[in-house]
């Protein structure tokens, strides 16, 4: 193999490595609507009245959870003896400038949902943040929601930490007020990557949430799987939730797909089928014991190098009422 061919291969690997790092950093910001270990559906006394678009604990992926290259080359160490020849022969390197990985991000979103059968509106405003640190990816959330005559606030802080190229985990804690949110909550999830390029991810998680009403609490397990393809991420999961009082089992299943990436445009679709046990209604938490279905889609469009427009639409259907929700948000990236 001659020197020019060797340098061309090195350039190709370095370029793919830069793309990988950018993509996985963005995945950490929750590109996918799956990985629902921290979904509001599982929180004590909560059905997710509004879809929150953006950096959410329920969408955590590891910084290195996307497929990894078999060899990563530092582009500063690549010596190109004939740049013109390398450019002419290496057609796999993208001509478009690649975005640098995000080291931090903020998202501000607001939404409104209309509920049928005279239940009025559900409103939400949220602020989400992310920072890549030496300890891992730190994410925070502050949200305010109102529905059924109740209004409440919730705050959440989480850390995603890589133990190796194959294992990572996420730990989150949160606190809130009113019947809409848990008084306190803790979640933990471990992930394992498989495949020649680590393109398959399996996760097992557990959580506990203590409600603001004396007898209400939720605890559960989450089993999730993620598959990475070129331009597509597919997720699926099963959640087993036991609700108190009564330790009533309410399982749910979801599937989600992310098309594209935050580099330019991402479209996310998600569907969930759940058996709901307790639900916040105008009189407070009530045992409903019915099945519901939720479908949502999110559009994420990059406007400038460091900003994105976010728009989401969700439809929720149950025997008690239906809800159609819309939200709009903006994201600032720090690189």
Number of C-alpha atoms within 10 A of each C-alpha: 5 6 11 17 14 15 20 25 14 21 23 19 21 22 19 19 20 18 18 20 18 20 24 21 25 23 23 28 29 20 30 31 28 30 28 26 30 28 17 20 18 28 27 30 32 21 18 17 26 28 23 27 30 29 26 28 30 16 20 28 28 26 24 23 27 26 22 21 15 10 9 14 17 13 15 7 9 14 15 16 11 12 13 9 14 19 13 9 12 15 11 14 14 12 7 6 6 12 16 16 20 22 16 20 22 21 23 21 22 22 23 19 24 18 19 14 9 8 17 13 18 23 19 22 20 21 22 25 22 25 19 19 12 8 10 19 24 23 25 21 20 17 19 19 22 19 22 16 13 16 17 16 19 20 19 21 20 24 23 25 21 18 10 9 14 15 19 22 21 23 20 21 19 21 19 21 18 18 22 33 30 27 21 21 23 19 21 21 23 17 21 18 24 14 10 11 13 20 17 20 23 18 20 19 22 20 22 22 25 22 27 20 18 8 11 20 25 24 22 21 20 23 21 23 20 24 19 18 12 8 10 16 22 21 23 22 22 22 22 19 26 20 25 19 13 10 13 16 18 20 20 21 19 22 21 22 22 22 19 17 21 19 19 14 15 20 20 23 21 21 20 19 17 20 19 24 22 25 19 20 19 12 9 16 19 13 15 15 14 14 17 18 17 19 18 20 21 26 17 25 20 18 13 11 14 14 17 21 17 21 22 24 21 22 19 22 17 15 9 12 13 18 21 21 21 21 22 19 21 20 24 17 18 15 11
